[in-house]
C-alpha cells in the first residue's frame, strides 16, 4: 500500500531544494507574490501544496482577529471581514524567511503522495475540520495534482453519510490495494525533481528500516476496527470526481514536530475561525448582497481561491492562459459578447462540458462586471 522510504534523506533533500530554489528567486526579488507562487516550480504539485500551506497559516492568523470587545456576529462586520479576506488574498507578498519553510514542506509532501498515499489522504483530507462532510472532502481535491484520479475516484465512492475518520481511512486503504495501477511510479516523480536537484530512487529507498512509514507507526498498528459502513455506501470502484478548495491542518514530518505540538495545543483552546463562522452564521441576505455587487474588473475581483479553481479546473493548470483570458474578458464592452466568448469559443476549446459549476461562477462574475 505504501513504499518504504528514507524519511531523513527526504527531509534533507526537501531542505536543500527549497534553499536552492529560494536562492534563485530571491537573488533578483525581495519578495514573492501570488502569481509567482502559483508557478514557482515546474512541478505543479509542489506549487499546490505550497498554496495549501499558506492558506492554512492564513486561516490561523485570521482566527486571532476575533475580540471580546466587538460584535463579530453583526452582519456589517461579517460582510466587511469577507471583503477584507478577499482583498487580502489578492495581495500575497512573502519574504524568504516566511516562504522557504512552506516550500520545504510542500516538496516533502509531494514525495509522500507517491510513497504513502494513505498518509497523504489522512493529512490533506481528514484533518481539515471538526466535521467531515462529502463536499469538504471533494473541495480538497483542488490541491491534488499527482494521482488526482486515484483520490477523486475514492472520494466519489463515499456517500453523504460518511462521517467517521477511521472508517473512511480504512476504506481508502482497501481502495489503494485494489487500484495500484493508478499510482504514479516513484521513478517518474524522481525524473521531474532531477531537473531541479539530483536525487536517485535508490537514495529515497535506502535504509528503509530506519524510516517507518505511516502504517508502521505504533498508534496505527493498534488502530481500532473500522465501524460498520453507512447505509447506501457505494462500491469501491468509481470514475474521477472533480472538486475544489480549502487548506488543511498538516501532519508534519519530524523536522516540524515542535511546531506541530504548539499548533495542536493552540487548536485545543482556539475559538472557531472566521472562515468557520462565515460558513455557519452568514445570512443569505448578506451573501446575496455581496455576490450581486458590481465589480470594476475581473482581474482585480477574483480571489486567490477562485483564481486557483479557474486555473486548475478550466485551464488545466496553465496560469498564463488564465491571465490572458481574463484580460480578454475584461476588454469586452458588454456582458453578452463576453458570455458568448465563454460559452462558445472557450467552452468548446477547453471542453468545459463537465465543468458547469466553474463556468457558471465565471459567468456570474461577468454579469457583475457589466451590471
N, C-alpha and C positions, 0 to 999 in steps of 0.2 A: 504493500500500500504506500509506504514511504521509503525513500532511499536512505541508507546510512551516509552520513557526511561529516566532515571535519568542521565543527562549529567554530573553533578558534581560527582556523585558516580563513573561513568565510568572513568572520568579523574583521580580521586583519586586512583582507583584500578589500572589503567594503570601505574601510577607513582609508586605505591607500588610494583607491579610485576616487572617492569623494574629495580627498585632498588634491589629487591631480586635476580633476575637473574644475574645482574651485580656483586652483592656481591659474588655469587657463582663462576662466571667465573674469575673475576679479583683478587680473593683471591689467585689464583695459576698462573695467567698470567698477564703480564704487559700490553699486547695489545691484539687486536682481529684481525685476518687475514681473508682473503676471504673464505677459506674452513670452518672456524669456523662460519663465518657469515651465510653461506648457511644453516647450520644445527644447528643454535644456540638454537632454541626451538623445541619441538616435534610438535608444531603447524605450519604447513608449510606456512599458510597464513601470519603469523606474520613475518616469515623469508623473504617471497617475498616482503612484504611491506617495510621491513627494507632495502632491496636492492634497492627498488624503491626510497626511500627517500635519500639514499646515492648517487645514480646516479643523482638525482635532484640537490643536493648540489654540486656534482662534475661538472655538466654542468654549473652551475652558476659561479664556480671558473674558469673554462676554458675560459669563456667569458672574464674574466679580463686579459687574456694573450694578447689580441689584443692591438696594439700600433700604434700611428700615425707615428712612425719613421721607420717602416719596411713594406716591401711588403708582406702582408699575402695572397695575391692572386697569388703569384708566385708558379708554380707547385711544385718546390722542397720544398718550405716551407710547402705547404699543405700536401705533402707526408710525410715530416718529422713529422708534427704535428699528422697525423694519426698514424704513428708508435709510437710516444710518448704516445698518448692516449691508444693505445693497450697495450703497456708495462706497463703503469701506472695502467691499470685496472686489471692486474695480480699481482699487488703489494699492495693490500689493507692492511692497518695497522692503526688501530684506538686505541686511548686510551679511557678510560672510559668516560671522560667528553665530548668527541665527539660522542660516540656511544649511551650513555644512552638516550638522547633526541630522537634520531631516533627510538630506540626500544620502547619508551613510546608511540610515535605517531603510530607506527606500531600495537601495541596492541590495542589502541583505535580504529583505523581504521578497524581492524579485526572484532570487535563487530559491527561496522556500516554496514559491508557487510550484516549481518543478520538482523539488526534492521532497517536500512534505505538504501536499495539498490539504491534508486534514488539519494541520496546524494553521495553514493559511485560512481555511474556511472558518475555523473557530475564532481566530483573531479578527478577521475582516468582516465576518457576517454575524457571529453570535455574541460578540462583546460590544455591541453597538448601542444598546439601550436597555432600560429596565424590562420592557415588554417586547417580546419577539412577535412580529407580525409578518405576513407574507409580503405586503408592499415594501416594508423596510428591508427585508432580505433582497427583494428584487432591486431596490434602489442602489444597493451596494455593488451590484454588477457593473455599475458605471465605472468603477475604479479597477476593473479586471480586464486585462488585455490578453495575457498568456493563458491559454486553455479556457477562454471565456465560454466556449461551447460546453465544456465539462461542467463548470459551475452553474451556468444558466440552465443546462439540461436538468441538473439535480433540483434546483430551486423550482423548476416547472413541475416536478413530481409531487411537490408538497401541496397540501390542501390548506385553505384559510384557517383551519382549526389547529394547525401545527403550532405549538407553543413551547414545548419542553426542549431545553437546550440539549440534554443528554440524549433524548430520543432522536432529535434531528441529527446530531453528530454521529450517532450510531448508524443511522440510515445512510449518511454520507460515506462512511467507511465502506459499507456494503456496495454503495454505488460506484465508488472508486475501484473496488476489486472487480466489479463487473464491466468496467469501461476503461480498462488500462490502455486500450488502443487510442483513446482520445488524449492521452497525456503527451506533452512535448518532451522529447528525449533531451537529456541533460546536455549532450554534445551540441545540440542546436543553439541552446542558450549560451553555452561557453563560447561558441563561434562569434556570437554578437558582442559579448563582453571583450573578447580578444582584440577587437578593433579599437578598444579604448585602453585596456591594460591587460597584458597577457596573464592567463591562468589556465591550467590544464584540468581536464576532468579527473585525472589521477590525483592531483593535489586536493581537489574537493572531497574525493572519496577516501583519501589516505587516513590511516589511524582512526577508522570509523568507530572503533570500540571506545575511544576516549570522548566521543561526541554523541551522547544519547539523543535520539530523536524524540519527537513529541510523544509517540506511543510507548517509548521505553521509560518515561518518567514514572516514578513510583505511584504518584497520585492517579495516573491514567490506568496503570495496571490494576489498581484496586477500584476502578470505577464501578459504580452500581449498574445493574442491568437496566437497559432502556425500558421505559414504560410501554404499555400496550399502545399500538398505533391508533390514532384517531379514526373515527368512522369516516368512510368515503375517501380514504387515502388512496392515491393513485399508485400504479405500479412504478418501480424504479427504472423506467425507460421513458425518455421524453425528448422532444425536439428542443432546439435552443429557444430560450425566452430572453428577450432584450429588455433591460430596465435601467434604473439610474439611482444615484445620489447617496450622500451623507458620510461623514467621517466617522471612524470607529476608534474607541479606546484601544490602543495597540498592545499586544503581548510582546514585550521587548526581549531581545536577546540578552545574553549575560552582561554585555557592556552597559546596559541601561537599567540594571537591577535596582540601584539606589533610587533613580528617578521614578521607576515603576512603583516602588513601595511608598514614595511620597505622594504620588498621584492617587494610589489606592486609598491611602489614609485620608487625603483631602476629599476624595469622592464619597467616602463613608459619611461625612458630615456636610456635604455640599447641598445647597438648595437646587431645585430644578433649574436647568439652563434657560436662557432667554429663548433659545430655539424650541425647547420643550414646551414652555409656556405659550409661545405663539401658536404652536400646533394645537394645544389643548384648549386654550381660552379665547383666542381671537374670534370675534364675532364675524358672521358672514357679511354684515354691512360694512365693516372696516375692510375686509378682504376685497369685497366688490368695489369699494371706493378706490382702493389702491390699484386694483387691476384695470380699472377703467380710466385712470388718469392719463391725460395726454403726455406724450414724450416728445422731445425735440429730435432725437436721433436714435437709431437702433444701436449704433456703435457704443454710445455712452450710457445706454439704459439696460443693457444685458449684463446681469451679474455674472460672477465667475462660475457659479454653479450651473447657470443656464447656458453660458458660453461653452463650458466643458461638455454639457449634454449635447448641444448642437454639433460641436466639432466631432465628438465621439460617435454620435448616432447618425447624423445626417451627412457628414463629410468624411467618414471613415478615418477619423483621426488627423486629417490634413488641415492644420490650423491656418495655413496660408490661403487655401481655397475658401475657408470660412470668412476670413477677414476681407478678402476680395469680394465675396458675395454680399456681405453686409454693407460694404461701401457702395456696391451697385444698387442695392435696395434703397439705401439712404438717398441716392441720387434721383430716384423716380419722383415724378411730380404729383402723382395721385395714387391712392390705395389700389384702385382697380388694376392699373398697369403693374404695380409691384406684386400684387397677388397672382396675377396671370403669369408673371415670370416664375413665381414659386410653384404654382400648381401645374403649369405647363412645362416650361423649359427645365427647371431644376428637378422637379419630381420625376420626370422621365429620364433625365441624365443620370441621376444617382439612385434610381429605383427606390423611391420612398413609399411604395405601395403598402409596406408593413410598418411604416414609421409615422402613422397618422397622428399620434399624440404629440410628437415633437413638431410635426408640420403645423398642427393647429396652434401650438404655442407661438410659433414664428408668425403665423398669420394674424394672431391676436395682437402681437407687438406692432405689426404693420398697421392694423386698424387704429391702434392708439397713436401712432405717429401722425396719421393723416386725419384724425378725428377733429 
